[in-house]
Amino acid sequence: MNSARKVLPLARICARQLAQDAKHGEVKEVPSKYFARLKEAQKRFQVDDGVPIFLKAGLRDRVLYRATAALTFVGMAMSAQVLYSLAIR
């Protein structure tokens, strides 16, 4: 019970601080070059060109996708090998 009495004021202070930060916080302007880059990326990802969203960033996405697929296949093959070796013993 004593620990709950110690924690409750701390929780109130934290909640008050978070509420004050959100209420009195300043809204900072986003630099225009970053905003323009963000808008271009949004346009590129919104185009309906039949490419899945996880491949829209180009070569980097294709390489990561294929590497993930290859590692998954290798992991499944190694799991099958372990199960087979355990089964024949």
C-alpha positions as CSV (number, residue, x, y, z in Angstrom):
1,M,0.0,0.0,0.0
2,N,2.9,2.4,0.8
3,S,4.4,1.9,-2.7
4,A,1.1,2.8,-4.3
5,R,0.9,6.0,-2.2
6,K,4.4,6.9,-3.5
7,V,3.7,6.1,-7.1
8,L,0.4,8.0,-7.4
9,P,1.8,11.5,-6.9
10,L,4.6,10.7,-9.4
11,A,2.0,9.6,-11.9
12,R,0.0,12.8,-11.4
13,I,3.1,14.9,-11.9
14,C,4.0,13.0,-15.1
15,A,0.4,13.3,-16.4
16,R,0.4,17.0,-15.6
17,Q,3.7,17.6,-17.4
18,L,2.6,15.7,-20.5
19,A,-0.6,17.6,-20.6
20,Q,1.2,21.0,-20.2
21,D,3.7,20.1,-22.9
22,A,0.9,19.2,-25.3
23,K,-1.1,22.3,-24.5
24,H,1.7,24.8,-24.5
25,G,3.9,23.2,-27.1
26,E,4.9,25.1,-30.1
27,V,4.0,23.9,-33.6
28,K,7.2,24.0,-35.6
29,E,7.2,24.6,-39.3
30,V,8.4,21.9,-41.6
31,P,11.1,23.1,-44.0
32,S,9.7,23.4,-47.5
33,K,12.2,21.1,-49.1
34,Y,11.3,18.2,-46.8
35,F,7.6,18.9,-47.3
36,A,8.0,18.8,-51.0
37,R,10.0,15.5,-50.8
38,L,7.3,14.0,-48.7
39,K,4.5,15.1,-51.1
40,E,6.5,13.5,-54.0
41,A,6.9,10.3,-52.1
42,Q,3.2,10.3,-51.3
43,K,2.3,10.8,-55.0
44,R,4.7,8.0,-56.0
45,F,3.1,5.5,-53.5
46,Q,-0.5,6.4,-54.4
47,V,-0.1,5.7,-58.1
48,D,-2.2,2.6,-59.1
49,D,0.4,0.9,-61.4
50,G,-0.1,-2.7,-60.2
51,V,3.1,-2.8,-58.2
52,P,2.6,-3.9,-54.6
53,I,3.3,-1.2,-52.0
54,F,6.3,-3.1,-50.6
55,L,8.1,-3.0,-54.0
56,K,7.3,0.7,-54.9
57,A,10.6,2.1,-53.7
58,G,12.5,0.5,-56.6
59,L,15.6,-1.7,-56.6
60,R,16.3,-1.5,-52.9
61,D,12.9,-3.0,-52.2
62,R,13.3,-5.7,-54.8
63,V,16.6,-6.7,-53.3
64,L,15.3,-6.8,-49.8
65,Y,12.2,-8.7,-50.8
66,R,14.2,-11.4,-52.7
67,A,16.8,-11.7,-49.9
68,T,14.0,-12.2,-47.4
69,A,12.4,-14.8,-49.6
70,A,15.7,-16.6,-50.1
71,L,16.5,-16.6,-46.4
72,T,13.1,-17.9,-45.6
73,F,13.6,-20.7,-48.1
74,V,17.0,-21.6,-46.6
75,G,15.5,-21.5,-43.1
76,M,12.7,-23.9,-44.1
77,A,15.1,-26.2,-45.8
78,M,17.4,-26.3,-42.8
79,S,14.4,-27.0,-40.5
80,A,13.3,-29.8,-42.8
81,Q,16.9,-31.2,-42.6
82,V,16.9,-31.1,-38.8
83,L,13.5,-32.8,-38.6
84,Y,14.6,-35.5,-41.1
85,S,17.8,-36.1,-39.1
86,L,15.8,-36.4,-35.9
87,A,13.2,-38.7,-37.5
88,I,15.8,-41.3,-38.7
89,R,17.5,-41.6,-35.3
